Amino acid sequence: MGFQRNSFMITVALSFIFRFATACSNGQCRLLDECSSDGDCASGLYCFSCPEGFSGTRCVRSIITDQFKLLNNSLPFNKYAFLTTHNAYAIDNEPSHTGVPRFTFTNQEDSVTQQLNNGVRALMLDTYDFRGDVWLCHSFGGQCHDYTAFEPAIDTLKEIESFLSANPSEIVTLILEDYVQAPKGLTTVFTNARLMKYWFPLENMPKSGQDWPLVSDIVAKNQRLIVFTSIKSKEQSEGIAYQWNYMVENQYGDGGMHAGSCPNRAESSPLDDKSKSLVFVNYFESIPVKQPTCEHNSGDLINMLRTCYGAAGNRWSNFVAVDYYKRSEGGGAFQAVDTLNGKLLCGCDDIHACVAGSTSAACTS
């Protein structure tokens, strides 16, 4: 009995030692391998806990696949898909810029610069008149307050300018939920942030469902900032595109998270209105809660994109907007965008299957 017990203990000890010795570390861990820190994970991954999806901590994705570098940038802008951050400015640990403690929720964990560096290419921003300037803010009663304000808009716009300056082949899209009433208020803040030199001109935007200009031409002309506003009159008064003239969008918040249903947002035309060239899909809770977001941003998100494809007249979305964009069960919102680009560019379930000579099983076409 003593020999058997000792043999069992030795076997357990050896198994533990072998597992410890062969466990990945030092940047060698792959997708969904167990990890103890970000440094264990390979490039493009980070160490994360998602109790809804897996036990312990594992390496999950933290960066997008660059469809332009992997394939090409020679197609119209509306033939690609882009990761979008909902309320990109509402960031954890953003210090108060009013001197009053903030009392409102957040939607992202990374700075705007980090979001852009990780492959986010569209930012949803809420703009308000506040303190004689334009601020990014959550509202209470339709107004920006000291305790709901995040920062002056120019601070975020300067981050975007720095990114565009440092990355001359990248395009950034801004979707503004716009409450600015000051005459030329937005024009002024974009000018002061030195972003007008990147402005995509209104006259180049198709209004009747035609294709957009080629991405390669947009880059060559340095018209790499595409801006939409929710205020119709600003298209004429400031030359800022009225969002609903160019895209359709599904219902945001809890109303857009019912499996098998993809209704349009009230301000938007029906999703199958093909006079709008761009399709925008939201998938986030009305009140953001971090823990379940890793599940929402994974299989649930891809299922919703498939549902919205049908609702949009068999069109895949160009923008997919999420909260806490890096939280996932593995591939998350990054994989969702890979799926969209695969569908858009070659009819496959993953953009990597579009590469010539690929043996991926992700192509169903």
Number of C-alpha atoms within 10 A of each C-alpha: 6 7 8 9 10 11 12 12 12 12 12 12 12 12 12 12 12 11 11 10 9 9 14 18 18 12 16 14 24 21 17 20 18 23 26 16 16 19 17 23 27 20 15 15 24 27 24 24 20 20 14 14 14 13 10 13 18 27 28 30 27 22 22 21 17 15 19 15 8 12 14 12 19 13 17 16 20 20 22 23 27 27 25 31 26 25 24 28 26 27 18 14 10 15 13 15 14 16 9 13 13 17 12 14 14 22 23 24 21 20 18 22 15 13 23 23 14 19 18 23 20 25 24 19 24 25 23 29 20 17 12 9 16 23 25 28 27 25 17 11 7 9 14 21 20 17 19 22 25 24 19 21 22 21 13 20 19 18 17 22 20 15 19 20 13 10 11 12 16 19 21 21 19 17 21 20 18 18 19 18 14 13 11 13 16 24 17 17 21 19 13 13 19 16 20 17 13 20 15 21 16 16 9 10 18 16 16 12 16 15 17 18 16 16 24 17 16 22 17 12 11 18 18 24 23 19 21 25 23 19 18 15 13 20 17 11 11 14 15 23 25 21 23 19 21 21 22 26 27 26 20 21 14 12 17 23 21 12 11 14 16 26 19 23 18 11 13 18 19 18 27 18 16 19 16 23 23 28 25 22 28 26 27 24 19 12 11 16 14 14 15 16 24 27 19 24 28 21 19 17 24 20 14 21 25 18 17 28 20 15 21 24 13 13 20 26 28 23 24 24 24 27 28 26 26 27 28 28 26 28 25 26 32 25 24 26 28 26 24 29 28 24 25 21 19 16 18 22 23 25 27 21 22 22 14 8 7 11 11 14 10 17 18 11 8
